[in-house]
Amino acid sequence: MKNMGLRTLCLVEPPEGLRDREGRALAYGAWDVLDGARVAPSLQDAVAASVGVVGTTGREIPGAWTPRRLAEEAERLAGGGILSLVFGPEATGLTGAELSLCHALVHAPTDPEHLSLNLAQSVLLLAYEMRLAALAGPAGRPEEGEARAAAGDVEQAVHELRAALLEIGYLDPRSPDRVLTELRRMIARAGPTPREVVLLRGLARQVAWAGRVARGGAGTG
């Protein structure tokens, strides 16, 4: 991270001993990054203040970007706010639930005969592409406009939208998250402002109320 000019690290449920002598030896010269790392209880908490959230995957998932495409899209996705790059444990990677929280996915097209990258390689690869894009200058930087909503606020809207769409039977209660993931990424691509997220939450609550009324439930929201 520090080689490529990145300083902000957040660790989700890290193992014990990362700051002991062995951990500090592995982080030689980058102790400020290690000591300044924030610890979060969940991925959702870790990225709550971010505007864009990008997950990494070793699987070939349709629509996943290359690291270079990520670097090209980073300014737009960040929307003037924080862009978080999310890496999973080296042995397992990110879970399906964690990937569903991400607004975009990145996959490095490695050779089929040896697909896997270790965690340090993955971080360096993405950080290198991001640094090259930053050094190239602000060409293509989106025009400044109203601030984009943080991922935590968008996620709250998605949570309320999930409840509303289940209420009216739009989502399959046995497997609601596949469609919900697509909706989450669609909303993220639109880059909603805080005001627009408030409108979306109001819409979700009204849809849920209408669903309850239609089913003969309570008519008060």
Contacts in CASP RR format, 6 or more apart in sequence:
PFRMAT RR
TARGET T0000
AUTHOR 0000-0000-0000
METHOD contacts of the structure
MODEL  1
MKNMGLRTLCLVEPPEGLRDREGRALAYGAWDVLDGARVAPSLQDAVAAS
VGVVGTTGREIPGAWTPRRLAEEAERLAGGGILSLVFGPEATGLTGAELS
LCHALVHAPTDPEHLSLNLAQSVLLLAYEMRLAALAGPAGRPEEGEARAA
AGDVEQAVHELRAALLEIGYLDPRSPDRVLTELRRMIARAGPTPREVVLL
RGLARQVAWAGRVARGGAGTG
1 7 0 8 1.000
1 9 0 8 1.000
1 30 0 8 1.000
1 33 0 8 1.000
1 123 0 8 1.000
1 127 0 8 1.000
2 29 0 8 1.000
2 30 0 8 1.000
2 32 0 8 1.000
2 33 0 8 1.000
3 124 0 8 1.000
3 127 0 8 1.000
4 124 0 8 1.000
4 127 0 8 1.000
4 128 0 8 1.000
4 130 0 8 1.000
4 131 0 8 1.000
5 127 0 8 1.000
5 131 0 8 1.000
6 33 0 8 1.000
6 127 0 8 1.000
6 130 0 8 1.000
7 32 0 8 1.000
7 33 0 8 1.000
9 33 0 8 1.000
9 34 0 8 1.000
9 36 0 8 1.000
9 37 0 8 1.000
9 38 0 8 1.000
10 37 0 8 1.000
10 38 0 8 1.000
10 39 0 8 1.000
10 40 0 8 1.000
10 46 0 8 1.000
10 84 0 8 1.000
11 18 0 8 1.000
11 37 0 8 1.000
11 38 0 8 1.000
11 39 0 8 1.000
11 40 0 8 1.000
12 39 0 8 1.000
12 40 0 8 1.000
12 41 0 8 1.000
12 42 0 8 1.000
12 43 0 8 1.000
12 45 0 8 1.000
12 46 0 8 1.000
13 39 0 8 1.000
13 40 0 8 1.000
13 41 0 8 1.000
13 42 0 8 1.000
14 39 0 8 1.000
17 23 0 8 1.000
18 34 0 8 1.000
18 37 0 8 1.000
19 34 0 8 1.000
19 35 0 8 1.000
23 34 0 8 1.000
24 31 0 8 1.000
24 34 0 8 1.000
27 33 0 8 1.000
27 34 0 8 1.000
38 46 0 8 1.000
40 46 0 8 1.000
43 86 0 8 1.000
43 98 0 8 1.000
43 101 0 8 1.000
44 101 0 8 1.000
44 152 0 8 1.000
44 155 0 8 1.000
46 84 0 8 1.000
46 86 0 8 1.000
47 53 0 8 1.000
47 84 0 8 1.000
47 86 0 8 1.000
47 101 0 8 1.000
47 151 0 8 1.000
47 152 0 8 1.000
48 150 0 8 1.000
48 151 0 8 1.000
48 152 0 8 1.000
48 155 0 8 1.000
49 82 0 8 1.000
49 150 0 8 1.000
49 151 0 8 1.000
49 152 0 8 1.000
50 81 0 8 1.000
50 82 0 8 1.000
50 83 0 8 1.000
50 84 0 8 1.000
50 150 0 8 1.000
50 151 0 8 1.000
50 152 0 8 1.000
51 77 0 8 1.000
51 78 0 8 1.000
51 79 0 8 1.000
51 80 0 8 1.000
51 81 0 8 1.000
51 82 0 8 1.000
51 83 0 8 1.000
51 148 0 8 1.000
51 149 0 8 1.000
51 150 0 8 1.000
51 151 0 8 1.000
51 191 0 8 1.000
52 77 0 8 1.000
52 78 0 8 1.000
52 79 0 8 1.000
52 81 0 8 1.000
52 82 0 8 1.000
52 83 0 8 1.000
52 84 0 8 1.000
52 103 0 8 1.000
52 104 0 8 1.000
52 151 0 8 1.000
52 188 0 8 1.000
53 83 0 8 1.000
53 84 0 8 1.000
53 86 0 8 1.000
53 101 0 8 1.000
53 102 0 8 1.000
53 103 0 8 1.000
53 104 0 8 1.000
53 151 0 8 1.000
53 188 0 8 1.000
54 70 0 8 1.000
54 77 0 8 1.000
54 83 0 8 1.000
54 84 0 8 1.000
54 85 0 8 1.000
54 86 0 8 1.000
54 102 0 8 1.000
54 103 0 8 1.000
54 104 0 8 1.000
54 105 0 8 1.000
54 106 0 8 1.000
55 85 0 8 1.000
55 86 0 8 1.000
55 87 0 8 1.000
55 94 0 8 1.000
55 98 0 8 1.000
55 99 0 8 1.000
55 102 0 8 1.000
55 104 0 8 1.000
55 105 0 8 1.000
55 106 0 8 1.000
56 85 0 8 1.000
56 86 0 8 1.000
56 87 0 8 1.000
56 88 0 8 1.000
56 93 0 8 1.000
56 94 0 8 1.000
56 105 0 8 1.000
56 106 0 8 1.000
56 107 0 8 1.000
56 122 0 8 1.000
56 126 0 8 1.000
57 64 0 8 1.000
57 93 0 8 1.000
57 94 0 8 1.000
57 99 0 8 1.000
57 105 0 8 1.000
57 106 0 8 1.000
57 107 0 8 1.000
58 93 0 8 1.000
58 107 0 8 1.000
58 108 0 8 1.000
58 115 0 8 1.000
58 116 0 8 1.000
58 117 0 8 1.000
59 107 0 8 1.000
60 107 0 8 1.000
61 105 0 8 1.000
61 107 0 8 1.000
63 105 0 8 1.000
64 105 0 8 1.000
64 106 0 8 1.000
64 107 0 8 1.000
65 73 0 8 1.000
65 104 0 8 1.000
65 105 0 8 1.000
65 106 0 8 1.000
65 107 0 8 1.000
66 106 0 8 1.000
66 107 0 8 1.000
66 108 0 8 1.000
66 109 0 8 1.000
67 106 0 8 1.000
67 108 0 8 1.000
67 125 0 8 1.000
67 126 0 8 1.000
67 128 0 8 1.000
67 129 0 8 1.000
68 129 0 8 1.000
69 106 0 8 1.000
70 104 0 8 1.000
70 106 0 8 1.000
70 126 0 8 1.000
70 129 0 8 1.000
70 130 0 8 1.000
71 129 0 8 1.000
71 130 0 8 1.000
71 132 0 8 1.000
71 133 0 8 1.000
72 133 0 8 1.000
73 104 0 8 1.000
74 83 0 8 1.000
74 130 0 8 1.000
74 133 0 8 1.000
75 138 0 8 1.000
75 140 0 8 1.000
75 141 0 8 1.000
75 142 0 8 1.000
76 142 0 8 1.000
77 83 0 8 1.000
77 103 0 8 1.000
77 104 0 8 1.000
79 142 0 8 1.000
79 148 0 8 1.000
79 191 0 8 1.000
80 144 0 8 1.000
80 147 0 8 1.000
80 148 0 8 1.000
81 147 0 8 1.000
81 148 0 8 1.000
84 151 0 8 1.000
85 106 0 8 1.000
85 126 0 8 1.000
86 94 0 8 1.000
86 98 0 8 1.000
86 102 0 8 1.000
87 93 0 8 1.000
87 94 0 8 1.000
87 119 0 8 1.000
87 122 0 8 1.000
87 123 0 8 1.000
88 94 0 8 1.000
88 98 0 8 1.000
88 119 0 8 1.000
89 119 0 8 1.000
90 118 0 8 1.000
90 119 0 8 1.000
94 102 0 8 1.000
97 177 0 8 1.000
99 105 0 8 1.000
100 177 0 8 1.000
100 180 0 8 1.000
100 181 0 8 1.000
100 184 0 8 1.000
101 155 0 8 1.000
101 184 0 8 1.000
103 151 0 8 1.000
103 184 0 8 1.000
103 185 0 8 1.000
103 188 0 8 1.000
103 189 0 8 1.000
104 185 0 8 1.000
104 188 0 8 1.000
106 126 0 8 1.000
108 117 0 8 1.000
108 122 0 8 1.000
108 125 0 8 1.000
110 116 0 8 1.000
110 117 0 8 1.000
117 125 0 8 1.000
146 193 0 8 1.000
146 195 0 8 1.000
147 193 0 8 1.000
147 194 0 8 1.000
148 191 0 8 1.000
148 192 0 8 1.000
148 193 0 8 1.000
149 191 0 8 1.000
149 192 0 8 1.000
149 193 0 8 1.000
149 194 0 8 1.000
149 196 0 8 1.000
149 197 0 8 1.000
153 194 0 8 1.000
153 197 0 8 1.000
154 184 0 8 1.000
154 187 0 8 1.000
154 188 0 8 1.000
154 192 0 8 1.000
154 197 0 8 1.000
155 184 0 8 1.000
156 197 0 8 1.000
156 201 0 8 1.000
157 187 0 8 1.000
157 197 0 8 1.000
157 200 0 8 1.000
157 201 0 8 1.000
157 204 0 8 1.000
158 180 0 8 1.000
158 183 0 8 1.000
158 184 0 8 1.000
158 187 0 8 1.000
160 201 0 8 1.000
160 202 0 8 1.000
160 204 0 8 1.000
160 205 0 8 1.000
160 208 0 8 1.000
161 180 0 8 1.000
161 183 0 8 1.000
161 200 0 8 1.000
161 204 0 8 1.000
162 171 0 8 1.000
162 176 0 8 1.000
162 180 0 8 1.000
163 204 0 8 1.000
163 208 0 8 1.000
164 203 0 8 1.000
164 204 0 8 1.000
164 205 0 8 1.000
164 207 0 8 1.000
164 208 0 8 1.000
164 211 0 8 1.000
165 171 0 8 1.000
165 176 0 8 1.000
165 180 0 8 1.000
165 207 0 8 1.000
166 173 0 8 1.000
166 176 0 8 1.000
167 207 0 8 1.000
167 208 0 8 1.000
167 211 0 8 1.000
167 212 0 8 1.000
167 215 0 8 1.000
168 207 0 8 1.000
168 208 0 8 1.000
168 210 0 8 1.000
168 211 0 8 1.000
168 214 0 8 1.000
171 179 0 8 1.000
171 180 0 8 1.000
172 179 0 8 1.000
187 200 0 8 1.000
192 200 0 8 1.000
205 221 0 8 1.000
208 221 0 8 1.000
209 219 0 8 1.000
209 220 0 8 1.000
209 221 0 8 1.000
212 218 0 8 1.000
212 219 0 8 1.000
212 221 0 8 1.000
213 219 0 8 1.000
END
